[in-house]
Amino acid sequence: MSIGKVRELLRREEVEKRYSVSRSWIYSQMRAGRFPEPIRISLRAVRWRVVDLDKWAKERPVAHGEIGHR
């Protein structure tokens, strides 16, 4: 894994777009312990580490009916 990817951080809007999830879904899943917690970068800003998000996405179960499911 490259050093750049380890340090890459995403804003919430970028997380929503990249992983096709909504703001409310992100926070409800965080409360349930099923979505990576962000890191605080300032008093009013948080970011998600791409490595944490990619790991979460890789470990998600595939639902029946999704494209590519066999």
VEXTORNU-499707 format. One line per 5 residues: number of its first residue (from 0); their letters; for each residue y, z, x negated of N, C-alpha, C, O, CB. Coordinates in pm, 1 decimal. Glycine has a CB too. Layout:
<recs>
NUM> A> Y,Z,X,Y,Z,X,Y,Z,X,Y,Z,X,Y,Z,X; ...
</recs>
This chain:
<recs>
0> MSIGK> -117.4,0.0,-84.5,0.0,0.0,0.0,123.5,0.0,-88.9,130.2,74.1,-187.0,-0.1,121.7,96.1; 220.3,-82.7,-54.6,338.5,-93.5,-138.7,432.9,23.9,-115.6,434.3,84.3,-8.3,410.6,-225.2,-112.0; 510.9,54.9,-216.9,608.0,164.4,-208.8,709.7,135.8,-98.7,751.1,228.2,-28.7,679.7,184.5,-344.9; 751.0,10.2,-81.5,847.7,-24.2,22.5,798.0,12.5,160.7,874.3,63.2,242.8,879.5,-171.5,17.6; 670.7,-12.7,187.2,616.3,18.9,319.5,607.2,169.1,340.6,626.6,216.4,452.6,478.5,-44.6,337.2
5> VRELL> 578.5,243.9,237.3,570.4,389.1,247.6,705.6,444.9,290.6,710.7,541.6,366.6,525.7,451.5,113.3; 812.6,386.9,244.3,946.9,437.5,271.5,1012.5,372.0,392.5,1121.6,413.1,431.8,1033.9,417.4,151.0; 949.5,271.8,452.5,1011.1,200.6,563.4,1018.6,290.3,687.2,920.3,353.1,726.5,932.6,72.0,594.7; 1137.2,294.4,747.1,1162.0,376.8,864.7,1213.2,288.4,978.1,1286.1,192.0,955.0,1263.4,490.0,832.7; 1174.0,322.6,1101.2,1217.7,246.5,1217.2,1295.6,334.5,1313.5,1263.8,451.9,1332.3,1098.1,183.8,1287.9
10> RREEV> 1398.7,275.4,1374.6,1471.4,341.0,1482.7,1386.4,332.1,1608.4,1294.3,250.9,1616.9,1612.4,276.2,1504.8; 1418.7,417.6,1707.0,1339.9,419.1,1830.8,1336.3,281.8,1896.9,1230.9,238.8,1943.9,1396.8,521.9,1928.5; 1448.4,213.2,1901.0,1452.8,81.2,1962.9,1358.7,-16.5,1892.0,1296.4,-101.3,1955.9,1596.0,27.0,1961.5; 1349.3,-3.8,1761.0,1259.5,-90.2,1684.3,1113.6,-55.5,1712.4,1028.6,-144.2,1719.9,1288.6,-78.0,1534.0; 1084.8,74.1,1728.0,948.7,117.9,1762.1,910.1,60.8,1898.2,799.9,8.6,1915.2,938.4,273.8,1763.1
15> EKRYS> 1001.3,70.9,1994.9,975.1,19.4,2129.0,939.3,-129.3,2125.4,841.7,-171.9,2187.1,1096.8,42.0,2219.1; 1017.2,-205.5,2054.5,995.5,-350.6,2047.6,867.7,-385.2,1970.5,787.2,-466.7,2015.5,1116.0,-419.0,1981.8; 850.7,-323.4,1856.3,736.9,-356.9,1769.1,601.9,-322.0,1831.0,504.1,-394.5,1812.8,750.8,-285.2,1636.6; 597.0,-210.1,1904.7,469.5,-163.8,1959.3,460.7,-177.7,2111.8,365.3,-130.0,2173.1,447.4,-19.4,1920.6; 559.1,-242.0,2171.9,562.3,-266.7,2317.5,543.8,-139.0,2398.4,458.1,-131.2,2486.5,454.1,-366.9,2356.1
20> VSRSW> 625.4,-39.6,2366.9,621.8,87.2,2438.9,764.1,121.6,2483.3,861.0,69.5,2428.0,561.1,201.3,2349.8; 776.4,209.7,2583.4,908.1,248.7,2632.7,949.7,382.8,2572.8,868.4,456.6,2517.1,908.3,256.4,2786.6; 1077.6,411.1,2586.2,1131.7,538.7,2537.3,1059.7,656.3,2602.6,1016.6,748.8,2533.7,1283.4,547.4,2564.7; 1046.7,653.2,2734.6,983.5,765.9,2803.7,837.3,780.2,2763.2,787.0,891.9,2751.5,994.2,748.4,2955.6; 769.0,668.2,2741.8,628.9,673.1,2699.3,617.1,737.7,2561.4,529.4,821.3,2539.4,567.8,531.2,2697.3
25> IYSQM> 704.2,699.7,2469.3,702.5,756.4,2334.1,712.1,908.5,2340.9,630.9,979.2,2281.2,818.4,698.8,2248.8; 811.6,958.4,2413.9,833.6,1102.3,2416.3,725.8,1177.1,2494.2,691.7,1290.0,2458.9,968.6,1132.1,2475.5; 671.9,1116.4,2599.0,562.6,1183.8,2670.8,437.7,1191.1,2583.4,366.5,1291.5,2585.0,530.6,1110.2,2803.4; 411.1,1085.3,2507.3,294.8,1085.7,2418.8,314.4,1180.5,2300.5,218.2,1241.1,2253.2,266.8,944.5,2368.2; 437.2,1193.6,2252.8,464.5,1290.4,2146.6,437.8,1432.1,2197.2,376.6,1512.4,2126.8,610.6,1277.2,2096.6
30> RAGRF> 483.2,1463.1,2318.9,459.1,1597.1,2376.1,309.7,1624.8,2390.2,265.1,1738.6,2375.5,527.9,1610.3,2513.8; 232.9,1519.9,2418.8,87.9,1535.3,2435.7,14.5,1532.8,2301.5,-107.1,1551.3,2297.8,33.4,1424.8,2526.6; 86.5,1510.1,2191.6,24.6,1506.3,2059.4,-48.9,1376.7,2029.9,-136.8,1373.3,1943.8,-70.0,1620.1,2045.5; -13.0,1268.2,2101.7,-82.9,1140.8,2083.9,3.7,1030.9,2024.3,-34.1,913.8,2028.5,-136.6,1094.5,2215.0; 118.1,1066.2,1969.3,207.2,967.9,1906.7,273.6,1035.5,1788.2,306.4,1154.0,1795.4,314.5,912.7,2008.3
35> PEPIR> 293.9,962.7,1679.5,352.7,1024.3,1558.9,490.9,1084.2,1585.8,571.4,1028.5,1660.4,363.2,920.7,1446.9; 515.2,1196.4,1524.4,645.7,1261.8,1531.7,741.9,1189.8,1437.3,701.4,1144.6,1330.2,634.9,1413.9,1495.4; 867.4,1179.0,1475.9,966.6,1117.5,1385.6,1011.7,1218.3,1280.1,981.0,1337.3,1287.3,1089.3,1065.3,1465.7; 1084.6,1167.0,1183.2,1147.3,1255.5,1084.7,1296.9,1253.5,1110.8,1354.1,1149.4,1143.1,1114.2,1211.3,936.7; 1359.0,1368.1,1096.7,1503.6,1378.4,1120.0,1575.5,1333.8,994.2,1548.4,1383.9,885.1,1545.3,1524.2,1159.4
40> ISLRA> 1668.6,1238.3,1009.8,1743.8,1191.3,893.7,1888.2,1240.4,894.9,1957.5,1233.9,793.3,1741.3,1039.9,888.2; 1933.0,1289.6,1010.2,2064.6,1351.1,1020.8,2064.0,1439.7,1144.6,1961.8,1452.1,1212.1,2178.4,1243.1,1027.9; 2176.3,1500.3,1174.0,2186.3,1590.0,1288.3,2151.9,1519.7,1419.1,2091.4,1580.4,1507.5,2325.7,1648.5,1296.4; 2189.7,1392.0,1432.7,2169.5,1320.1,1558.3,2078.1,1199.0,1547.0,2074.3,1116.8,1638.5,2300.7,1276.6,1611.7; 2004.8,1186.0,1437.7,1923.3,1065.3,1420.0,1783.9,1099.1,1369.0,1766.1,1184.5,1282.1,1991.8,968.6,1323.4
45> VRWRV> 1685.5,1029.4,1425.5,1547.3,1039.6,1377.8,1495.9,899.0,1351.8,1548.0,801.1,1405.4,1456.0,1114.8,1481.1; 1393.0,890.7,1268.6,1327.1,763.2,1239.5,1177.1,788.5,1231.7,1132.4,898.7,1200.0,1380.8,699.6,1106.0; 1100.9,684.2,1261.3,955.6,691.0,1250.1,913.0,616.1,1125.7,963.9,507.8,1096.7,886.4,632.7,1376.1; 818.7,674.4,1051.8,764.8,608.3,932.7,665.1,501.4,976.7,576.5,527.4,1058.1,696.9,711.7,836.3; 680.5,382.2,922.6,593.3,270.1,957.0,448.2,302.0,924.6,358.5,263.1,999.4,637.0,143.8,883.1
50> VDLDK> 423.8,371.7,815.4,284.8,403.4,779.8,220.2,491.6,886.3,102.1,474.9,916.5,278.8,473.4,642.5; 296.5,585.9,944.0,243.0,670.6,1050.7,216.4,589.2,1176.8,113.9,607.1,1242.6,339.8,785.5,1081.8; 308.9,500.0,1209.9,293.4,416.9,1329.4,177.6,318.7,1315.6,101.0,298.8,1409.9,422.2,340.8,1357.6; 164.7,257.5,1198.3,54.3,163.6,1177.7,-80.6,234.4,1184.0,-177.3,179.9,1237.2,69.6,92.3,1043.3; -86.7,354.6,1130.2,-210.9,432.5,1137.8,-243.3,465.5,1283.5,-358.0,452.9,1326.3,-199.3,562.8,1054.1
55> WAKER> -141.6,508.0,1359.7,-160.3,536.9,1502.1,-210.7,413.1,1576.0,-304.8,421.8,1654.9,-28.5,586.4,1565.0; -148.5,298.2,1550.6,-186.6,174.5,1619.3,-329.8,134.3,1585.2,-403.4,87.4,1672.0,-90.1,60.9,1582.4; -368.9,152.2,1461.2,-503.7,115.2,1417.5,-609.5,204.6,1481.7,-720.5,159.4,1509.9,-514.1,123.3,1264.9; -575.1,331.3,1504.8,-671.1,427.5,1558.8,-677.4,428.8,1710.7,-764.0,494.8,1768.1,-637.5,564.4,1510.2; -587.0,356.9,1776.9,-586.7,353.2,1923.8,-711.2,283.1,1974.3,-752.2,181.6,1918.0,-460.3,282.3,1977.1
60> PVAHG> -771.7,335.4,2079.0,-886.8,265.0,2137.0,-841.6,136.5,2206.3,-730.3,128.5,2258.3,-961.6,356.2,2237.1; -928.0,37.8,2206.4,-898.7,-88.1,2273.3,-944.0,-76.0,2418.4,-1058.9,-41.8,2446.2,-968.7,-208.6,2201.7; -852.2,-104.5,2510.2,-885.9,-96.1,2653.1,-962.3,-221.2,2695.1,-938.0,-329.9,2642.8,-757.3,-79.2,2739.9; -1053.0,-205.9,2787.8,-1125.0,-320.6,2841.0,-1026.0,-413.9,2907.1,-931.4,-369.6,2972.3,-1234.5,-276.8,2940.8; -1047.7,-543.2,2890.4,-960.1,-640.9,2952.5,-849.1,-687.9,2861.4,-780.1,-784.3,2894.6,-901.5,-584.3,3076.3
65> EIGHR> -829.0,-622.6,2746.3,-726.4,-669.1,2654.7,-773.1,-796.2,2587.8,-893.2,-817.7,2571.6,-692.4,-561.8,2550.2; -680.3,-879.7,2549.3,-712.9,-1003.3,2480.0,-783.9,-969.7,2351.0,-739.4,-882.9,2275.8,-586.4,-1087.6,2452.9; -892.8,-1037.0,2325.1,-968.5,-1014.2,2202.7,-1077.2,-908.8,2215.5,-1154.3,-888.6,2121.7,-875.7,-974.9,2094.3; -1085.1,-841.1,2329.8,-1188.6,-739.1,2347.5,-1321.2,-804.8,2379.4,-1327.4,-897.5,2460.1,-1150.0,-640.0,2458.7; -1426.9,-757.4,2316.7,-1561.1,-810.7,2342.4,-1654.7,-699.2,2373.2,-1772.9,-722.9,2397.9,-1613.0,-891.2,2224.1
</recs>
